[in-house]
């Protein structure tokens, strides 16, 4: 699997070795992590990736990706899928950046790349959610073309469709 490249970012598929380092919070020799990386969410995603690899094999291309800046290779966050597309062609995504890199448009750029990737692979619908008070993440999904479809007591649920199934659950 090759990297997903944007004007400012490289989204690199996570390997087992990468995930082990992230889960342990210890970069390998030469790895460059932004201060605060990995976040607790990135550590959880790395452990989930390792569990998937151990249980059913490497989920690539529907696994986790490190978000790196092109200018210096610094890992600033992560993005990826919660699994392969289901029988209806739906996937769920997640993303996160270290606090020091927020507010620069990196999350929107990474999410747009992931959405293009899914559309180009024939995925019908992408789902995402965020906490009610995470206005920045709500903005990121809306800016990337996802729309709010549901809100419950804890989360706001977003999605984007490419097959004309807008609004169907």
C-alpha positions as a printed NumPy array, in Angstrom:
array([[  0.   ,   0.   ,   0.   ],
       [  1.368,   3.39 ,  -0.944],
       [  1.176,   6.632,   0.966],
       [ -1.652,   9.114,   0.43 ],
       [ -0.028,  12.447,  -0.405],
       [ -1.544,  15.923,  -0.126],
       [  0.082,  19.322,  -0.658],
       [  1.315,  19.46 ,   2.957],
       [  0.897,  15.935,   4.33 ],
       [  1.768,  12.287,   3.846],
       [ -0.637,   9.679,   5.214],
       [  1.41 ,   6.508,   5.675],
       [ -0.228,   3.137,   6.291],
       [  0.668,   1.885,   9.749],
       [  2.719,  -1.297,  10.013],
       [  2.79 ,  -3.67 ,  12.958],
       [  6.188,  -2.233,  13.961],
       [  4.779,   1.322,  13.799],
       [  1.757,   0.327,  15.89 ],
       [  3.945,  -1.359,  18.509],
       [  5.996,   1.833,  18.86 ],
       [  2.895,   4.025,  19.122],
       [  1.235,   1.689,  21.641],
       [  4.418,   1.722,  23.733],
       [  4.897,   5.485,  23.288],
       [  8.48 ,   4.905,  22.133],
       [  9.581,   6.039,  18.663],
       [ 12.076,   3.93 ,  16.748],
       [ 15.481,   5.315,  15.925],
       [ 15.08 ,   8.163,  13.499],
       [ 11.311,   8.525,  13.95 ],
       [ 10.233,  12.112,  14.481],
       [  7.13 ,  12.677,  16.589],
       [  5.566,  16.028,  17.386],
       [  5.391,  16.86 ,  21.099],
       [  2.344,  15.134,  22.567],
       [  2.358,  12.271,  20.056],
       [  0.972,   9.747,  20.498],
       [ -2.201,  11.02 ,  22.095],
       [ -4.291,   8.582,  24.16 ],
       [ -6.56 ,   8.203,  21.129],
       [ -3.61 ,   7.324,  18.884],
       [ -2.39 ,   4.767,  21.431],
       [ -5.865,   3.168,  21.493],
       [ -5.986,   3.11 ,  17.684],
       [ -2.554,   1.444,  17.563],
       [ -3.651,  -1.245,  20.034],
       [ -6.856,  -1.81 ,  18.043],
       [ -4.758,  -2.136,  14.863],
       [ -2.49 ,  -4.694,  16.554],
       [ -5.511,  -6.678,  17.79 ],
       [ -6.948,  -6.692,  14.268],
       [ -3.648,  -7.842,  12.775],
       [ -3.394, -10.645,  15.332],
       [ -7.021, -11.708,  14.912],
       [ -7.818, -11.378,  11.219],
       [ -4.657, -10.076,   9.559],
       [ -3.451,  -6.717,   8.333],
       [ -6.497,  -4.565,   7.479],
       [ -4.607,  -2.434,   4.968],
       [ -5.83 ,  -0.4  ,   3.134],
       [ -8.641,  -0.028,   5.696],
       [ -6.343,   0.312,   8.688],
       [ -4.58 ,   3.17 ,  10.421],
       [ -2.397,   5.872,   8.9  ],
       [  0.206,   8.149,  10.453],
       [ -0.204,  11.801,   9.467],
       [  3.202,  13.313,   8.701],
       [  4.118,  16.772,   7.489],
       [  5.805,  16.681,   4.086],
       [  8.182,  19.499,   4.983],
       [  9.986,  17.609,   7.751],
       [  8.43 ,  14.146,   8.163],
       [  7.18 ,  14.973,  11.657],
       [  4.335,  12.673,  12.771],
       [  1.56 ,  14.999,  13.94 ],
       [ -1.393,  12.633,  14.321],
       [ -3.26 ,   9.75 ,  12.833],
       [ -6.293,   8.824,  10.809],
       [ -7.864,   5.69 ,   9.499],
       [-10.728,   3.285,   9.419],
       [-12.575,   1.379,  12.103],
       [-12.722,  -1.588,   9.724],
       [-13.238,  -2.586,   6.111],
       [-16.388,  -1.53 ,   4.261],
       [-19.48 ,  -3.45 ,   5.344],
       [-21.852,  -5.244,   2.99 ],
       [-23.476,  -1.945,   1.993],
       [-20.117,  -0.313,   1.214],
       [-20.048,   1.828,   4.373],
       [-16.926,   2.579,   6.434],
       [-16.297,   4.57 ,   9.598],
       [-13.305,   6.876,   9.936],
       [-11.485,   8.597,  12.75 ],
       [ -8.681,  11.142,  12.988],
       [ -6.734,  13.176,  15.489],
       [ -3.864,  15.629,  15.696],
       [ -1.571,  16.547,  18.532],
       [ -2.683,  19.747,  20.183],
       [  0.276,  21.789,  18.959],
       [ -0.682,  21.115,  15.312],
       [ -4.374,  21.94 ,  15.515],
       [ -5.907,  24.988,  13.869],
       [ -3.72 ,  24.825,  10.76 ],
       [ -6.063,  22.922,   8.453],
       [ -4.108,  19.664,   8.69 ],
       [ -7.079,  17.608,   9.919],
       [ -9.309,  18.818,   7.072],
       [ -6.553,  18.12 ,   4.544],
       [ -6.003,  14.604,   5.898],
       [ -9.732,  13.856,   6.026],
       [-10.241,  15.054,   2.446],
       [ -7.442,  12.713,   1.32 ],
       [ -9.043,   9.785,   3.142],
       [-12.442,  10.605,   1.63 ],
       [-10.973,  10.789,  -1.904],
       [ -9.279,   7.451,  -1.272],
       [-12.546,   5.794,  -0.231],
       [-14.524,   7.297,  -3.114],
       [-11.871,   6.16 ,  -5.62 ],
       [-12.082,   2.613,  -4.197],
       [-15.86 ,   2.494,  -4.677],
       [-16.91 ,   2.973,  -1.049],
       [-20.531,   4.148,  -0.977],
       [-20.616,   5.993,   2.351],
       [-18.229,   7.203,   5.043],
       [-19.361,   7.742,   8.647],
       [-17.68 ,   9.726,  11.409],
       [-18.666,  11.038,  14.807],
       [-17.459,  13.532,  17.361],
       [-18.253,  14.612,  20.891],
       [-20.922,  17.285,  21.256],
       [-18.405,  19.8  ,  22.569],
       [-15.724,  19.151,  19.923],
       [-16.628,  22.053,  17.663],
       [-13.296,  21.883,  15.83 ],
       [-13.9  ,  18.281,  14.737],
       [-17.456,  19.139,  13.712],
       [-16.039,  21.9  ,  11.535],
       [-13.427,  19.541,  10.032],
       [-16.055,  17.028,   8.92 ],
       [-18.37 ,  19.716,   7.557],
       [-15.496,  21.413,   5.713],
       [-14.578,  18.064,   4.117],
       [-18.125,  17.677,   2.779],
       [-19.619,  15.416,   5.438],
       [-23.041,  16.351,   6.762],
       [-24.588,  16.039,  10.183],
       [-27.189,  13.254,  10.092],
       [-27.902,  12.538,  13.74 ],
       [-27.178,  13.756,  17.241],
       [-27.612,  11.772,  20.434],
       [-26.81 ,  12.51 ,  24.078],
       [-23.052,  12.103,  23.545],
       [-22.169,  12.367,  19.861],
       [-22.8  ,  14.155,  16.601],
       [-22.849,  11.737,  13.659],
       [-21.673,  12.754,  10.199],
       [-21.56 ,  11.015,   6.836],
       [-20.888,  11.497,   3.163],
       [-22.44 ,   9.407,   0.38 ],
       [-21.377,   8.805,  -3.207],
       [-24.097,   6.386,  -4.294],
       [-27.262,   8.454,  -3.906],
       [-28.187,   6.825,  -0.571],
       [-28.21 ,  10.091,   1.347],
       [-30.059,   9.8  ,   4.601],
       [-30.388,   6.001,   4.688],
       [-29.   ,   4.263,   7.739]])
